[in-house]
Amino acid sequence: MRAFLAPLIVCAFAVAPALAHDPTGKWAREAPNLGPWFNSLASGKGPCCSAADGEKVEDVDWDAEKDDTGVIHYRVFLLGAWRTVPDDALITDPNRYGPAVVWPVYSTGIDGNKELNFIRCFIPGAGA
């Protein structure tokens, strides 16, 4: 059974990057020269895929707080609640786009509602 599953898993990961695109042209209009930069972004959780997978976060929907050791931790407001951004989801590169962007991974719950599985990547706004 393992001999069958291993090639299947490898194929699934090989196909997944091809699915990242900008079907509506939203990001091409908002950041026409930043496509390669967006596609190069990665966090400790892996590649962020592309800007099409990300969601622009308004300034009032994210914040930062220093802990007792001076480390900054972030939160974003998604699906009606404040969510802590895992430290390994933080992108530390300078934000060339400007506004904060979060790459959430959603699923559909048993009740049919959208649910947050985890935050893959987060880049704070350029002014942070």
N, C-alpha and C positions, 0 to 999 in steps of 0.2 A: 504494500500500500504506500509506503514512504517513497518508493521508486516512482510511483505514479504522481504523487503530490508535489514532489520537488520541482519537476519541470513545469507543472501547472502554476505554482507560485512564482517562479522566475518569469514566466510569460506574463502573468498578471502585472508584475512590477515593470516589465519592459513596455507594456502597452499604456500604463497609467500616465506617464508624462505626455503622451500624445493627446490626451484628453484636455489638457490645460490650454484654454484659448479664450478669446474675448468675443463671444458670439454676438453681443449687441453693439460692439464698438465703443462701449462706455469709456474704457481706459485709453483707447487710442485717441479719443477726443479730449479727455482730461489731461493726459500725459503723453502726447504723441512721440516724444523723443526718449522716453524712459522705459520702453518695453524690454530691452536687453538688461537694464539694471533691475527691474522688477523680477524678471525671470532668473536672475542670478542670486536673489536673496535666499538665505537659509538661516535656520535657527538650530539649536541643539536637538530639535525634533526632526530635522531634515529640511529638504527644500520646501520653500513656501509655494511652489508651483508657478503661479503667475499672478499678475495684478487682477486678472479676471476672477480669481478665487478669493481675493481680499475684499474687505469692506472698509470704506473710508469711515473714520470715527471722528465725529464732531468734538471740538474741544471740551464741551460740557459732559461728554460721554466717556472720558477716560481721565485718570488721575494717577499721581505718583506719590509715594511716601517713603521716607528714609526710615530704616529700622535703627535699633540701638547701635549697630556696628557701622552705620553709614551707608549700607547697601540700599539702593532704590528698588522698590517693588511697585508694580503697576496693576491697575484694575481697569476693566472696560465694562460698559453697560450694554449687555446683550440680552435679548429676549425678556426684557422687563426686570433684569436683576444685575447687580454688580458682580462681576466675575474676576477672580484673581488670575492674572497672567502668570503662568508657571515661569520661573526664572530661566529654564532652558528653552522657552519659546521666544525670548527676547532677542531681537535683532539689534546688534550694537553698532552697525554701520551708520554713518550719517544719513539722514532722511533727505533724499534729493527731491522727493515729491512734495513735501510740505506737511499736509495733514497726517495725523496718525492713521495707520492701517492695521487691521487685525485679520488674520486668516483663521476663522473658526471652522470646525468640522461639525456638521449637523447630521442628525438622523431624524427619522419619524418615529415617535413613540407609539405605544400600543393604542393610545387614544387618537392617533392621527395627527397630533400636534408636533411641530418642529421642536427638537431638543438639541441642546449643545452637548456634543460628545467631549470635545477638548479644543483648546486653542493651540493651533500648530505654530503660528508665528504672530508677533506683534512688533511694530516699529513705532516708537513715540513720534509725536509731531516734531517738526524741525525746530521749534522754539523751546523744546524741553531741555 
